[in-house]
Amino acid sequence: MTMKAHVISRTTTAILAMALTTATQAADWIKLASKPGSKVRMEGTSSIHDWYAESAIIRGTFEVEPEFLTDKTLQSVKSLTTRETNPKAEIAIPVRSLKSSSGQKMDEIMQEAMNMKEHRDIVFKVKEMALQGEPDAAGNARFETVGDLTVAGKTQPCKLVVALQRLDGERFKFSGETKLKMTDFGITPPSPNIPGMSRITTGDEVTVKFEWLVGTAAPAK
Amino acid sequence: MKPHETTELNRREFLRGTSATAMMSLLGGVPILAAESTPPATSYKGETPPVKVGVIGCGTWGREILKTLSTISFGPVVAVCDNYPAFLKRGAALAPNAERYGDYTKLLDNRDVEAVVVATPTHLHKDIVLAALAAGKHVYCEAPLATTVEDARAIAAAARKQLKVNFQPGLQVRSDLQIVKLLEFVRTGVLGTPLKGRSQFHRKMSWRVAAATPEREQAMNWRLHRATSIGLVGELGVHHLDLANWFLNGLPTAVMGVGAISFYKDGRDVFDNVQTLLRYPNGTHYSFEATLGNSFDAEMGVFFGTDCAIMMRERRAWMFKEVDAPLLGWEVYAVKESFYKESGIVLRAGATKQDAQKEARKGEDVVDPKSALQYALENFLINSGNLAAGVKDFAESYGEGSDEDLRAYLQDLAKKRANAADALDGYRATVTAIKANEALIKGEPITFAREWFEVS
């Protein structure tokens, strides 16, 4: 066997193994669905004033072992305590649902800057989630989280700390915040040229804060 | 070089300046800092998603609406309707790609139509609006909403019940950026203690329309008969009375007035000459007068307070200060215009000091190039599109969910609504106008009961 064929064979085996793992996960893991009350807020700066854009729409699911619901220590939830397995979580925020502090026209400019026609959602896909320290008595915990963030069709790795809050038996809140640069996603910060005024420039850096509610009741269709 | 190409601000520059300053008010501020290094300007224009419109009623006002819609890139007219073939033909000429309907129920069956504008005679609004709302169409209903309190209440109640559709009464002044900004200025307390307001509609015109047959003549002149019309104070005054409710920040407690058929004794039973007076809380009052027999001073309004009077006419506004009023500062530099022994300080939404002074040298009348109707229709389409998108995004993310969750989400979304009157504003303005007309006919004052202003 040549070296190349050997590599391919090993890769195939790895893929098969991953596929099998995924299959077993899907069989007994639970799927938590997005719930109303979720919110996301982006905060930025400009040469005239700070701005924000917010949305109450977060679409997505969180798949994890069923023990997640009851084990507040999370010790039996391997996907959240080890790096070998990880929860399956993907969220999407429709760009059109983001409403800015500056009104409709700025919303439209934001949509154009994010190329909404081709990429309607901002997407975050969790790749790793690992418990940081110990959960408290109420089961609230923090996780070092790594994922892929896709804005305007361009994907960048994203690392952040996500906090878990157990709201009641059936609902959970994941929250966190991270800083991004528009230019990392190929977005030119809006800088309109308005006659009779000095140029308004928007700062490249944006802080994103989110609160994602998930629950056990019937998932979104 | 032609004179208008000199360094003086010409009209085109002014218009550009207006959109820039309107843009600035959208951004919510004025520049205070220059950027350290200025990047090249971006070319983002932004695009409003289109909402497909059907127009029901192609009379004079319906055609004005069609003309205005033709200037709005995101309001394609896909259907027009009128039960009078000659009007339908004229309406269709303004929207060549639209389907034509003689029956509004057929237009409402057209799934392509997302929003409708109802511009039929007032007494015919109710059935059409209720059917349109039931069909899930966004509705822009001309003001007044109806000729009876019962019909107006039925419309407003149905509109408020339908969470997923946008309803806007045709009180276009509520969307007019010039007036919206003026109100913000008034809310800073510039009037001092508010005293009173007055407004008028003066025009030499019969209000009668010629028609080919007696039946058609009767139908087209619905404005001239009490059975189908709430007269001048209703059809024209409703916008003024709404402005009074809005600016005086309250609802009238009583109304009285006089009216007569003074000039057009042609078989009509609707007055052609009216004066109406409304009492508002806190010692303020408001009068509206209208005549079809004289055109002096046309259409205008004034609000009076202990510190100044603010006059509105031809979509412009001026402030006349009392000598003992506190100095605001900026008015020292502002443009002033003379009105027989008085000097009015020009008020205009978003004008910069430089623009104002250039304008003063030019001495030309400047009016916002966008009409109040255009603002109103644009905002109706924007709000309709945003509401529909919000409803869809919510369902896709959270399933159908409960009505309370959806309602909470939509209430939050409504905080970002583009300036527009809502169902309650439309209802209250209509009730004010109906009762004002009733007081004229009875020749007796009417005391408003608070519950008349409640929809449910």
Contacts between the chains, C-beta under 8 A, distances in Angstrom:
chain1	res1	chain2	res2	distance
A	33	B	398	7.9
A	33	B	399	7.6
A	34	B	397	5.2
A	34	B	398	5.9
A	35	B	398	6.3
A	36	B	394	7.4
A	36	B	398	5.0
A	36	B	401	5.9
A	36	B	405	4.1
A	36	B	406	7.9
A	36	B	408	7.2
A	36	B	409	6.2
A	37	B	405	7.9
A	38	B	397	7.8
A	47	B	31	6.9
A	47	B	33	5.4
A	47	B	34	7.1
A	47	B	35	4.4
A	48	B	27	6.6
A	48	B	29	4.9
A	48	B	30	7.1
A	48	B	31	5.1
A	48	B	32	6.7
A	48	B	33	7.2
A	49	B	27	7.7
A	49	B	28	6.9
A	49	B	29	4.7
A	56	B	409	5.6
A	56	B	412	6.1
A	56	B	413	7.8
A	57	B	390	8.0
A	57	B	393	4.6
A	57	B	394	6.6
A	57	B	397	5.1
A	58	B	397	6.5
A	59	B	393	7.9
A	59	B	396	6.1
A	59	B	397	3.9
A	60	B	397	7.9
A	94	B	389	8.0
A	94	B	393	5.0
A	94	B	396	8.0
A	96	B	49	7.8
A	96	B	389	5.4
A	96	B	393	7.3
A	97	B	389	7.2
A	97	B	390	7.0
A	97	B	393	4.9
A	99	B	413	7.3
A	99	B	416	4.7
A	101	B	28	6.8
A	102	B	26	5.9
A	102	B	27	4.8
A	102	B	28	5.8
A	103	B	26	4.4
A	103	B	27	7.8
A	103	B	28	7.6
A	103	B	416	7.6
A	103	B	418	7.7
A	104	B	26	7.6
A	104	B	48	7.3
A	104	B	382	5.5
A	104	B	386	7.9
A	104	B	416	8.0
A	104	B	418	5.7
A	105	B	23	6.7
A	105	B	26	5.0
A	105	B	46	5.7
A	106	B	26	6.5
A	106	B	27	6.7
A	106	B	46	7.7
A	107	B	46	7.6
A	108	B	45	7.9
A	108	B	46	2.8
A	108	B	47	5.9
A	108	B	48	6.1
A	109	B	44	4.4
A	109	B	45	7.6
A	109	B	46	4.3
A	111	B	46	7.0
A	111	B	47	7.7
A	112	B	44	4.7
A	112	B	45	6.9
A	112	B	46	5.5
A	112	B	47	6.7
A	113	B	42	7.7
A	113	B	44	5.7
A	188	B	39	8.0
A	188	B	42	5.5
A	189	B	39	7.4
A	189	B	42	7.6
A	190	B	42	5.2
A	190	B	44	5.5
A	191	B	38	7.6
A	191	B	39	5.2
A	191	B	40	7.2
A	191	B	41	5.6
A	191	B	42	4.8
A	192	B	23	7.4
A	192	B	41	6.5
A	192	B	42	6.6
A	192	B	44	7.3
A	193	B	41	3.4
A	194	B	20	4.3
A	194	B	23	5.9
A	194	B	24	7.0
A	195	B	13	7.6
A	195	B	16	5.3
A	195	B	17	6.4
A	195	B	20	5.3
A	196	B	17	5.4
A	196	B	20	5.7
A	196	B	21	7.8
A	196	B	352	6.5
A	196	B	354	7.0
A	196	B	355	6.9
A	197	B	20	6.4
A	197	B	24	7.0
A	197	B	31	5.8
A	198	B	31	5.2
A	198	B	34	5.1
A	198	B	35	7.6
A	199	B	35	6.4
A	199	B	38	4.8
A	199	B	41	6.5
A	200	B	27	7.2
A	200	B	31	6.8
A	201	B	35	4.3
A	201	B	38	6.4
A	201	B	39	6.1
A	218	B	399	6.4
A	219	B	399	7.2
A	220	B	396	6.8
A	220	B	397	5.9
A	220	B	398	5.7
A	220	B	399	4.5
A	221	B	399	5.5
A	221	B	400	7.9
